[in-house]
Amino acid sequence: MTRQNMNKLMIGMVSLVATIVVIPIVLVIIYVVYNGIGAINWEFLTAAPRNGMREGGIMPALLGTVFLTFGTAIVSFPLAIAAAIYLAEYAGDNMLTRWVRLAIVNLAGIPSIVYGLFGLGAFVLFWNLGTSIIAGSLTLGVLTLPVVISTAEEAILSVPQSFRTVSLSLGASRWQTIRHQVLPHAMPGIITGIILGLGRAAGETAPILFTVAAFYLPELPKSIFDQTMALPYHLYVISTQVPDMPLSNQYGTALVLLMIVFSMTLVATVIRTNMRRRREW
Amino acid sequence: MIVNMEQSAPTVAPKRKPVPRHWGEWVIENLIQLAGVSTLIIIGLIFAFLLREGLPAFFEISPATLLGVRWYPIEEMYGLLPLLAGSFIVTIGAVVIALPLGLTTAIYLGEVAPRWQRELLKPLIEMLAGIPSIVLGFLGWVVLAPLIQKAGAPTGLTAFTGSLILAYMSLPTIISISEDALYAVPKEYRDGALAIGATKWQTIWRVVVPAARSGIVIAIMLGIGRAIGETMAVMMVTGNAANIPALGIGMFFQPVRTMTATIAAEMGEVAKGSLHYSTLFAIGIVLFLITFSINSIAGRLVGSQGSRRSGGQL
């Protein structure tokens, strides 16, 4: 074979493989939508499960995931923004900063089940919070830190240096500069990071297994110290632990979960695109 | 930004009063510094709590038992080898499948695809990264496993089923990091190769890919890290049989039980403080140490690569 033909063949192969990789992504999404859309109706979204979860809806699990997502935001938001401000504005080029960055890389790589163990050992048992929304939110909050910190730091760094120089030269203090000049411009990027982190947290199962998730709990939690059902764990339960579970119900649950996660990603992307378009520097 | 304005401002404009430094500002700046090092504290806490709950297992169970080939907690057999073997078989399978696919896709995105295709494909791959593992596990359970059984395997719940799902889940990681690595190869390399008459494919295969080698190694490592820690999908599709299969191609088509799945499946049923309980934490320590070393080495490689190619994308 001439090398020109070889070139054509291999470039063709590369294109083919890329197509083979991408097509199943589309198929997976279409497949879940196709099989799940029929199960979704008002009752499915607003009723509690009945008859050993084989009938009724997913409302407690859906709301549980909403509560957990808010809880995660409350835990993760202030800490992650502060850490990002530190890295972008205060940290010097020294050993400590390198250690902090290494810690973030490593936090991002810790398996989610290990976060679950940490949450069990630290929040549920040691701090005696019990299996509760607050323990689950703390666990998920820690898990989302690396994503949110990295995105927020990037957003802060993307604010032009001249903004800071001007503000400082007008006599503003360093914190005033950050508070009034840097953060407002970085905010859309920071919010993008938070939503991406929350999207990930909403879909996680392993970290909530032993920290908050209830197998079956038709009533809603009364306080943050109660257990709650959660959508990802509910999907696990009804697909593997409940015999004779109607498939449509399982696909419906998977679809709702997928929709929640994707809509959060979509919102984040829209904010990011808008921000890039409106940026005037 | 390192200069401290409170000190330098008066020397620049001596007549103006220095900015009054509110006490609240002092508090806020200190809180920010504390938050800055919080990630270090948190990773320390995670390890400390794993040790606190898991160390008793290492003291109270003899090493011979821990290194045994049977995981059967009811009879106090805590051999970790089958779980390690399970994790490694599934992970190796996943990387063997995902690496060629991921690298090729990265080559396509970085070197071959026209701009509009890149803009279409990259968000799709990001979407794949966003699909919760439980949803992929569910699809593996209701769709993929029956297919594999129909293909002739005695059961659909095998290491291979897990590897397929894991390969898919680690693709976004492998693709994006390999793509960064390819992007960091200077344009002059490509121009030089094309100028002396190499075809596009020869340029890619003989020049660009070898030059991006270290980045690709990082992609493999992080792919492994991603795969070895995955829990729910693996638990649902690998059959959860704790045994050490005989070496050979057959080991991929048997049910296995991974470390992550063992923790997830058994933690709910053990008594707090029991030997079984701390052994599950001990497995957590092993997982933590494996992923910690992979990420530390990869992190160091990324650092050295960034400094070698100044202006590179990594």
Interface residues (C-beta under 8 A of the other chain):
Chain A: R3 Q4 M6 N7 M10 I11 M13 V14 S15 V17 A18 I20 V21 V22 P24 I25 V26 V28 I29 Y31 V32 P78 L79 A82 A83 I85 Y86 L87 E89 Y90 A91 G92 L96 W99 V100 R101 L102 A103 I104 V105 N106 L107 A108 G109 I110 P111 S112 I113 V114 Y115 G116 L117 F118 L120 G121 A122 L125 F126 V142 L145 P146 I149 R164 L168 G171 A172 S173 R174 W175 Q176 G199 R200 A202 G203 E204 T205 A206 L209 F210 P232 Y233 L235 Y236 S239 T240 L247 Q250 A254 L257 L258 V261 F262 T265 T269
Chain B: M1 I2 N4 M5 E6 A9 A13 R16 V19 R21 E25 I28 E29 L31 I32 Q33 L34 A35 G36 V37 S38 T39 L40 I42 I43 L45 I46 F49 L50 R52 E53 P100 L101 G102 T104 T105 I107 Y108 L109 V112 A113 L121 P123 L124 I125 E126 M127 L128 G130 I131 P132 S133 I134 V135 L136 G137 F138 L139 W141 V142 V143 Y168 L171 I175 T199 K200 W201 Q202 W205 L222 G225 R226 I228 G229 E230 T231 M232 M236 T260 I263 A264 M267 G268 K272 L280 F281 G284 L287 F288 T291 F292 I294 N295 S296 A298 G299
